[in-house]
Amino acid sequence: MRSNEVFGAMSPEQATALLTVLSEKAPGMYASALHLAATAMRARPVYLRRQPFEKQAISIRRALARATSNGVAEEILAIYFLECRKELLVEWLDLLGIEHEDGVLTEDEPAAPTRKALEAATRKFLGGKNPDDRVLLLRAFAAQDSIDWPDLEALLPD
């Protein structure tokens, strides 16, 4: 699954929740997403900014679900977890024993753990609070270009 497909698979409610948090904690990234959506709609950004938040979220989700938006979708997911849900990202990386500095990987392409270690980490991680964000983190992590872990993708819930 690619990052744009992660957005395509999101429910409208989940997208609205993500974008609400993003607009509060990373307003610059939210503005970029809004601009992308306006461009995709062939509308001016000011038009979309004047719409109710739920309508903005629907338009942004639709734009990020396009294959041509994969790079932006990957960046938005990364910012969401680095700036808005860092505690989940750090928990996941620590469970895997992947070296990082406050959620930022120290290696560009970390080696995949063994399937057994990955299964144990995934099971433990998914058992925590905020299950929707936990599944989203795993999908976003697996969708990164630098992560080529087929075993992780096979463990993701449908």
Protein Blocks (a to p, Z undefined) as FASTA:
>chain_A
ZZklmmmmpcfklmmmmmmmmmmmmmmlmmmmmmmmmmmnopafklmmmpcfklmmmmmm
mmmmpmklmmmmmmmmmmmmmmmmmmmmmmmmmmnopaceehiafbfbdcdddfklmmmm
mmmmmmmghkllmmmmmmmmmmpmklccfklmmmpcZZ
